[in-house]
Amino acid sequence: MRNGGGEMLLPDKDIVAITKIYRKVNLWKNEQAAPLGLTAAQVPIVILACRKSGISQNEMVDELALEKSVVAKSIGKLMEAGYITRKQNKKDKRAFDLFPTEKAQAIYPILVQQGKNCMDLLTAGLSEDEKAALSDLLEKIVQNTYTQFLLTS
């Protein structure tokens, strides 16, 4: 983007748009998850545990791109709520594998549908081609966050 003088402008409006989307989606997800006794942050952990029963806690951290402490805290709360069980890994006694309970399996279809509903709301008015292009572009942006931002944590 260039201003009238030909200078490059920072895409602040795009960053603001991403921030607004994140906030609104997070609020919506919390509203949807609350009746199930979950928070928006816990939903992807339950979904991943259901999709990959026996996933290690470290693999979950990597797949969700979250801090270890955040995942550990969420898992603790999900265990207390009866959604996840944790077993010591047979090969690595320092590691834990996560398993969904029947309670988690029962709500899994609801959580998946909520995710679909969220995307339907976000992409209302977009053609199938636009949705596909958006998905491709978002994936590229996500990859850029891993390759371009050299974070120490």
C-alpha positions as CSV (number, residue, x, y, z in Angstrom):
1,M,0.0,0.0,0.0
2,R,1.2,3.5,-0.8
3,N,0.0,6.9,0.3
4,G,-0.5,9.8,-2.1
5,G,3.3,10.6,-1.9
6,G,4.3,7.1,-3.0
7,E,5.5,6.1,0.5
8,M,4.7,2.5,1.7
9,L,2.1,2.5,4.4
10,L,2.1,-0.1,7.2
11,P,-0.9,-2.3,7.0
12,D,-2.1,-1.3,10.5
13,K,-5.7,-1.8,9.4
14,D,-5.0,-5.4,8.6
15,I,-3.5,-6.0,12.0
16,V,-6.4,-4.3,13.7
17,A,-8.8,-6.5,11.6
18,I,-7.0,-9.6,12.7
19,T,-7.2,-8.5,16.3
20,K,-10.9,-7.7,16.0
21,I,-11.6,-11.1,14.5
22,Y,-9.7,-12.9,17.2
23,R,-11.5,-11.0,20.0
24,K,-15.0,-11.6,18.5
25,V,-14.3,-15.2,17.7
26,N,-12.9,-15.8,21.2
27,L,-16.0,-14.2,22.8
28,W,-18.3,-16.2,20.6
29,K,-16.4,-19.5,21.3
30,N,-16.6,-18.8,25.1
31,E,-20.4,-18.3,24.8
32,Q,-20.7,-21.6,22.9
33,A,-18.4,-23.5,25.2
34,A,-19.8,-22.3,28.6
35,P,-22.9,-24.5,28.6
36,L,-20.6,-27.5,28.3
37,G,-18.5,-26.3,31.2
38,L,-15.6,-25.4,29.0
39,T,-13.7,-22.2,27.9
40,A,-12.7,-21.3,24.4
41,A,-9.1,-22.2,25.3
42,Q,-10.0,-25.7,26.4
43,V,-12.1,-26.6,23.3
44,P,-9.1,-27.3,21.0
45,I,-7.5,-29.5,23.6
46,V,-10.6,-31.6,23.9
47,I,-11.0,-31.8,20.1
48,L,-7.4,-32.8,19.7
49,A,-7.6,-35.4,22.4
50,C,-10.6,-36.9,20.7
51,R,-9.0,-36.9,17.3
52,K,-5.7,-38.2,18.5
53,S,-6.4,-40.4,21.5
54,G,-3.1,-41.0,23.3
55,I,-1.4,-37.9,22.0
56,S,1.4,-36.8,24.2
57,Q,1.2,-33.6,26.1
58,N,4.3,-32.3,24.2
59,E,2.8,-33.2,20.9
60,M,-0.3,-31.3,21.9
61,V,1.8,-28.2,22.8
62,D,3.4,-28.4,19.3
63,E,0.2,-28.9,17.4
64,L,-1.7,-26.1,19.2
65,A,1.3,-23.8,19.2
66,L,0.7,-22.9,22.9
67,E,3.0,-22.6,25.9
68,K,3.6,-25.7,27.9
69,S,2.3,-24.1,31.0
70,V,-0.9,-23.0,29.4
71,V,-1.6,-26.5,28.0
72,A,-0.7,-28.1,31.4
73,K,-3.0,-25.8,33.3
74,S,-5.9,-26.4,30.8
75,I,-5.3,-30.2,31.0
76,G,-5.4,-30.1,34.8
77,K,-8.8,-28.3,34.7
78,L,-10.1,-30.7,32.0
79,M,-9.1,-33.7,34.1
80,E,-10.9,-32.2,37.1
81,A,-14.0,-31.7,34.9
82,G,-13.8,-35.3,33.7
83,Y,-13.0,-34.6,30.0
84,I,-9.4,-36.0,29.8
85,T,-7.4,-38.6,31.5
86,R,-3.6,-38.6,31.5
87,K,-1.4,-41.7,31.6
88,Q,2.4,-41.9,31.9
89,N,4.0,-42.7,28.6
90,K,5.3,-46.3,28.5
91,K,8.6,-45.4,26.7
92,D,9.3,-42.1,28.4
93,K,8.4,-42.0,32.1
94,R,8.7,-38.2,32.1
95,A,6.0,-37.8,29.4
96,F,2.2,-38.1,29.6
97,D,-0.3,-39.3,27.0
98,L,-3.7,-37.8,27.0
99,F,-7.0,-39.7,26.4
100,P,-10.5,-38.4,26.0
101,T,-13.1,-39.6,28.5
102,E,-16.6,-40.8,27.4
103,K,-17.8,-37.3,28.5
104,A,-15.3,-35.7,26.0
105,Q,-16.3,-38.1,23.3
106,A,-20.0,-37.3,23.9
107,I,-19.4,-33.5,23.3
108,Y,-16.9,-33.9,20.5
109,P,-19.5,-33.7,17.7
110,I,-21.0,-30.6,19.3
111,L,-17.5,-28.9,19.4
112,V,-16.8,-29.8,15.8
113,Q,-20.2,-28.4,14.8
114,Q,-19.5,-25.2,16.8
115,G,-16.3,-24.8,14.9
116,K,-18.1,-25.2,11.6
117,N,-20.8,-22.8,12.7
118,C,-18.1,-20.2,13.5
119,M,-16.5,-20.5,10.1
120,D,-19.9,-20.3,8.4
121,L,-20.5,-17.0,10.3
122,L,-17.1,-15.6,9.5
123,T,-17.2,-16.5,5.8
124,A,-20.9,-15.6,5.2
125,G,-21.2,-13.9,1.8
126,L,-17.9,-15.4,0.4
127,S,-18.0,-17.7,-2.6
128,E,-16.5,-21.2,-2.3
129,D,-13.5,-19.9,-4.3
130,E,-13.0,-17.0,-1.9
131,K,-13.3,-19.4,1.1
132,A,-10.6,-21.6,-0.5
133,A,-8.4,-18.6,-1.3
134,L,-8.8,-17.3,2.3
135,S,-7.9,-20.7,3.7
136,D,-4.7,-20.8,1.6
137,L,-3.8,-17.3,2.5
138,L,-4.3,-17.8,6.2
139,E,-2.1,-21.0,6.1
140,K,0.7,-18.9,4.4
141,I,0.3,-16.2,7.1
142,V,0.5,-18.9,9.8
143,Q,3.7,-20.3,8.3
144,N,5.2,-16.8,8.1
145,T,4.6,-16.5,11.9
146,Y,6.9,-19.5,12.4
147,T,9.6,-18.5,9.9
148,Q,9.6,-14.8,10.1
149,F,9.1,-14.1,13.8
150,L,12.1,-15.3,15.7
151,L,10.7,-15.4,19.1
152,T,12.8,-16.6,22.0
153,S,10.0,-18.4,23.9
